[in-house]
Amino acid sequence: MAAKTTTENDIADEDLEPVADETARQAQRVVAAYAADADECRMLLSMLGIGPNPKSD
């Protein structure tokens, strides 16, 4: 059976707010603990939008 798609519950990008820094850090720790390897960890963090901040030189 194919999954039904709906736009009824979709959230627009402008309606999303960034998570607090502490919440993001806690989520990063949980993802890192359960990820199989570094590549999976990076992928999951990126998907969640809580990847590491780019380093400034």
A tleap script that builds the chain and sets N, CA, C and O, in Angstrom:
source leaprc.protein.ff14SB
mol = sequence {
  NMET ALA ALA LYS THR THR THR GLU ASN ASP
  ILE ALA ASP GLU ASP LEU GLU PRO VAL ALA
  ASP GLU THR ALA ARG GLN ALA GLN ARG VAL
  VAL ALA ALA TYR ALA ALA ASP ALA ASP GLU
  CYS ARG MET LEU LEU SER MET LEU GLY ILE
  GLY PRO ASN PRO LYS SER CASP
}
set mol.1.N position { 0.855 -1.172 0.000 }
set mol.1.CA position { 0.000 0.000 0.000 }
set mol.1.C position { 0.902 1.236 0.000 }
set mol.1.O position { 1.818 1.336 0.816 }
set mol.2.N position { 0.654 2.142 -0.879 }
set mol.2.CA position { 1.444 3.362 -0.983 }
set mol.2.C position { 1.067 4.338 0.128 }
set mol.2.O position { -0.092 4.430 0.533 }
set mol.3.N position { 2.056 5.050 0.599 }
set mol.3.CA position { 1.807 6.050 1.639 }
set mol.3.C position { 1.087 7.253 1.042 }
set mol.3.O position { 1.378 7.683 -0.074 }
set mol.4.N position { 0.160 7.774 1.797 }
set mol.4.CA position { -0.563 8.969 1.353 }
set mol.4.C position { 0.275 10.197 1.669 }
set mol.4.O position { 0.889 10.287 2.733 }
set mol.5.N position { 0.296 11.122 0.755 }
set mol.5.CA position { 1.009 12.376 1.012 }
set mol.5.C position { -0.009 13.480 1.233 }
set mol.5.O position { -1.073 13.510 0.614 }
set mol.6.N position { 0.343 14.373 2.122 }
set mol.6.CA position { -0.552 15.478 2.422 }
set mol.6.C position { 0.263 16.737 2.668 }
set mol.6.O position { 1.376 16.669 3.188 }
set mol.7.N position { -0.271 17.845 2.308 }
set mol.7.CA position { 0.385 19.117 2.595 }
set mol.7.C position { -0.334 19.831 3.736 }
set mol.7.O position { 0.016 20.951 4.107 }
set mol.8.N position { -1.330 19.168 4.276 }
set mol.8.CA position { -2.132 19.751 5.345 }
set mol.8.C position { -1.290 20.066 6.581 }
set mol.8.O position { -1.524 21.073 7.250 }
set mol.9.N position { -0.309 19.208 6.886 }
set mol.9.CA position { 0.499 19.379 8.095 }
set mol.9.C position { 1.898 19.895 7.799 }
set mol.9.O position { 2.740 19.922 8.696 }
set mol.10.N position { 2.166 20.303 6.577 }
set mol.10.CA position { 3.482 20.812 6.225 }
set mol.10.C position { 3.729 22.153 6.912 }
set mol.10.O position { 2.811 22.948 7.114 }
set mol.11.N position { 4.998 22.383 7.264 }
set mol.11.CA position { 5.392 23.631 7.905 }
set mol.11.C position { 6.303 24.382 6.942 }
set mol.11.O position { 7.246 23.809 6.397 }
set mol.12.N position { 6.026 25.631 6.739 }
set mol.12.CA position { 6.850 26.451 5.851 }
set mol.12.C position { 8.182 26.749 6.523 }
set mol.12.O position { 8.255 26.864 7.746 }
set mol.13.N position { 9.234 26.873 5.721 }
set mol.13.CA position { 10.563 27.147 6.263 }
set mol.13.C position { 10.599 28.405 7.110 }
set mol.13.O position { 11.297 28.448 8.123 }
set mol.14.N position { 9.862 29.424 6.712 }
set mol.14.CA position { 9.884 30.666 7.482 }
set mol.14.C position { 9.192 30.523 8.838 }
set mol.14.O position { 9.359 31.385 9.701 }
set mol.15.N position { 8.420 29.454 9.043 }
set mol.15.CA position { 7.759 29.228 10.323 }
set mol.15.C position { 8.648 28.478 11.314 }
set mol.15.O position { 8.309 28.366 12.492 }
set mol.16.N position { 9.786 27.965 10.839 }
set mol.16.CA position { 10.692 27.211 11.701 }
set mol.16.C position { 11.634 28.158 12.428 }
set mol.16.O position { 12.096 29.152 11.867 }
set mol.17.N position { 11.909 27.834 13.682 }
set mol.17.CA position { 12.842 28.626 14.470 }
set mol.17.C position { 14.028 27.745 14.832 }
set mol.17.O position { 13.861 26.543 15.041 }
set mol.18.N position { 15.224 28.322 14.909 }
set mol.18.CA position { 16.390 27.525 15.277 }
set mol.18.C position { 16.280 27.055 16.726 }
set mol.18.O position { 15.685 27.731 17.565 }
set mol.19.N position { 16.860 25.893 17.008 }
set mol.19.CA position { 16.835 25.380 18.379 }
set mol.19.C position { 17.878 26.118 19.207 }
set mol.19.O position { 18.843 26.667 18.674 }
set mol.20.N position { 17.672 26.122 20.497 }
set mol.20.CA position { 18.619 26.764 21.412 }
set mol.20.C position { 19.965 26.045 21.348 }
set mol.20.O position { 20.019 24.847 21.067 }
set mol.21.N position { 21.035 26.764 21.607 }
set mol.21.CA position { 22.382 26.187 21.539 }
set mol.21.C position { 22.527 24.965 22.438 }
set mol.21.O position { 23.090 23.953 22.020 }
set mol.22.N position { 22.029 25.048 23.658 }
set mol.22.CA position { 22.151 23.924 24.588 }
set mol.22.C position { 21.372 22.718 24.094 }
set mol.22.O position { 21.840 21.588 24.227 }
set mol.23.N position { 20.205 22.933 23.534 }
set mol.23.CA position { 19.407 21.834 22.983 }
set mol.23.C position { 20.141 21.181 21.818 }
set mol.23.O position { 20.161 19.956 21.703 }
set mol.24.N position { 20.738 21.987 20.965 }
set mol.24.CA position { 21.498 21.458 19.830 }
set mol.24.C position { 22.687 20.647 20.321 }
set mol.24.O position { 22.963 19.576 19.780 }
set mol.25.N position { 23.395 21.131 21.332 }
set mol.25.CA position { 24.554 20.399 21.869 }
set mol.25.C position { 24.124 19.057 22.450 }
set mol.25.O position { 24.803 18.050 22.249 }
set mol.26.N position { 23.017 19.034 23.158 }
set mol.26.CA position { 22.530 17.780 23.729 }
set mol.26.C position { 22.141 16.802 22.624 }
set mol.26.O position { 22.445 15.612 22.709 }
set mol.27.N position { 21.471 17.301 21.592 }
set mol.27.CA position { 21.081 16.452 20.467 }
set mol.27.C position { 22.311 15.929 19.737 }
set mol.27.O position { 22.330 14.772 19.315 }
set mol.28.N position { 23.338 16.761 19.581 }
set mol.28.CA position { 24.576 16.316 18.933 }
set mol.28.C position { 25.213 15.178 19.709 }
set mol.28.O position { 25.716 14.226 19.112 }
set mol.29.N position { 25.198 15.262 21.020 }
set mol.29.CA position { 25.775 14.190 21.849 }
set mol.29.C position { 25.004 12.887 21.689 }
set mol.29.O position { 25.605 11.818 21.590 }
set mol.30.N position { 23.689 12.969 21.662 }
set mol.30.CA position { 22.872 11.762 21.510 }
set mol.30.C position { 23.114 11.122 20.140 }
set mol.30.O position { 23.289 9.908 20.041 }
set mol.31.N position { 23.122 11.938 19.094 }
set mol.31.CA position { 23.358 11.425 17.743 }
set mol.31.C position { 24.740 10.783 17.674 }
set mol.31.O position { 24.887 9.694 17.120 }
set mol.32.N position { 25.751 11.442 18.230 }
set mol.32.CA position { 27.108 10.901 18.201 }
set mol.32.C position { 27.193 9.568 18.950 }
set mol.32.O position { 27.929 8.671 18.539 }
set mol.33.N position { 26.454 9.442 20.029 }
set mol.33.CA position { 26.494 8.208 20.811 }
set mol.33.C position { 25.889 7.026 20.062 }
set mol.33.O position { 26.337 5.892 20.234 }
set mol.34.N position { 24.882 7.277 19.237 }
set mol.34.CA position { 24.185 6.192 18.558 }
set mol.34.C position { 24.600 5.981 17.108 }
set mol.34.O position { 24.220 4.977 16.506 }
set mol.35.N position { 25.363 6.894 16.537 }
set mol.35.CA position { 25.790 6.758 15.147 }
set mol.35.C position { 26.790 5.610 15.026 }
set mol.35.O position { 27.599 5.373 15.923 }
set mol.36.N position { 26.718 4.904 13.901 }
set mol.36.CA position { 27.603 3.765 13.667 }
set mol.36.C position { 29.044 4.213 13.419 }
set mol.36.O position { 29.984 3.523 13.813 }
set mol.37.N position { 29.219 5.351 12.776 }
set mol.37.CA position { 30.560 5.868 12.495 }
set mol.37.C position { 30.484 7.376 12.274 }
set mol.37.O position { 29.407 7.969 12.325 }
set mol.38.N position { 31.633 7.981 12.030 }
set mol.38.CA position { 31.699 9.439 11.890 }
set mol.38.C position { 30.898 9.934 10.691 }
set mol.38.O position { 30.251 10.979 10.767 }
set mol.39.N position { 30.935 9.192 9.581 }
set mol.39.CA position { 30.178 9.611 8.394 }
set mol.39.C position { 28.683 9.619 8.667 }
set mol.39.O position { 27.984 10.549 8.265 }
set mol.40.N position { 28.189 8.598 9.342 }
set mol.40.CA position { 26.769 8.552 9.672 }
set mol.40.C position { 26.407 9.681 10.635 }
set mol.40.O position { 25.344 10.290 10.514 }
set mol.41.N position { 27.278 9.953 11.574 }
set mol.41.CA position { 27.045 11.035 12.531 }
set mol.41.C position { 26.924 12.369 11.800 }
set mol.41.O position { 25.990 13.131 12.049 }
set mol.42.N position { 27.866 12.654 10.900 }
set mol.42.CA position { 27.820 13.899 10.130 }
set mol.42.C position { 26.541 13.994 9.309 }
set mol.42.O position { 25.914 15.052 9.244 }
set mol.43.N position { 26.153 12.876 8.679 }
set mol.43.CA position { 24.946 12.871 7.850 }
set mol.43.C position { 23.698 13.160 8.699 }
set mol.43.O position { 22.863 13.981 8.321 }
set mol.44.N position { 23.581 12.489 9.836 }
set mol.44.CA position { 22.411 12.678 10.688 }
set mol.44.C position { 22.352 14.095 11.258 }
set mol.44.O position { 21.283 14.704 11.299 }
set mol.45.N position { 23.491 14.616 11.696 }
set mol.45.CA position { 23.520 15.983 12.218 }
set mol.45.C position { 23.127 16.978 11.141 }
set mol.45.O position { 22.408 17.941 11.408 }
set mol.46.N position { 23.598 16.745 9.927 }
set mol.46.CA position { 23.249 17.623 8.813 }
set mol.46.C position { 21.753 17.555 8.516 }
set mol.46.O position { 21.116 18.582 8.279 }
set mol.47.N position { 21.198 16.352 8.531 }
set mol.47.CA position { 19.767 16.181 8.266 }
set mol.47.C position { 18.922 16.890 9.316 }
set mol.47.O position { 17.852 17.418 9.012 }
set mol.48.N position { 19.407 16.896 10.540 }
set mol.48.CA position { 18.676 17.546 11.634 }
set mol.48.C position { 18.930 19.049 11.679 }
set mol.48.O position { 18.260 19.775 12.414 }
set mol.49.N position { 19.888 19.507 10.899 }
set mol.49.CA position { 20.203 20.933 10.891 }
set mol.49.C position { 20.989 21.380 12.109 }
set mol.49.O position { 20.967 22.556 12.472 }
set mol.50.N position { 21.681 20.449 12.737 }
set mol.50.CA position { 22.464 20.785 13.942 }
set mol.50.C position { 23.908 20.357 13.762 }
set mol.50.O position { 24.584 20.018 14.733 }
set mol.51.N position { 24.380 20.371 12.537 }
set mol.51.CA position { 25.769 20.015 12.268 }
set mol.51.C position { 26.707 21.007 12.909 }
set mol.51.O position { 26.285 22.072 13.357 }
set mol.52.N position { 27.990 20.659 12.954 }
set mol.52.CA position { 28.966 21.555 13.571 }
set mol.52.C position { 29.050 22.868 12.814 }
set mol.52.O position { 28.905 22.901 11.592 }
set mol.53.N position { 29.281 23.930 13.531 }
set mol.53.CA position { 29.440 25.250 12.906 }
set mol.53.C position { 30.756 25.291 12.150 }
set mol.53.O position { 31.751 24.739 12.620 }
set mol.54.N position { 30.783 25.933 10.988 }
set mol.54.CA position { 32.054 26.040 10.274 }
set mol.54.C position { 33.066 26.827 11.104 }
set mol.54.O position { 32.733 27.816 11.757 }
set mol.55.N position { 34.306 26.357 11.057 }
set mol.55.CA position { 35.357 27.022 11.829 }
set mol.55.C position { 35.747 28.321 11.159 }
set mol.55.O position { 35.927 28.366 9.942 }
set mol.56.N position { 35.879 29.385 11.949 }
set mol.56.CA position { 36.327 30.675 11.424 }
set mol.56.C position { 37.829 30.787 11.639 }
set mol.56.O position { 38.346 30.442 12.702 }
set mol.57.N position { 38.516 31.270 10.624 }
set mol.57.CA position { 39.965 31.442 10.740 }
set mol.57.C position { 40.305 32.841 11.158 }
set mol.57.O position { 41.481 33.172 11.306 }
savepdb mol mol.pdb
quit
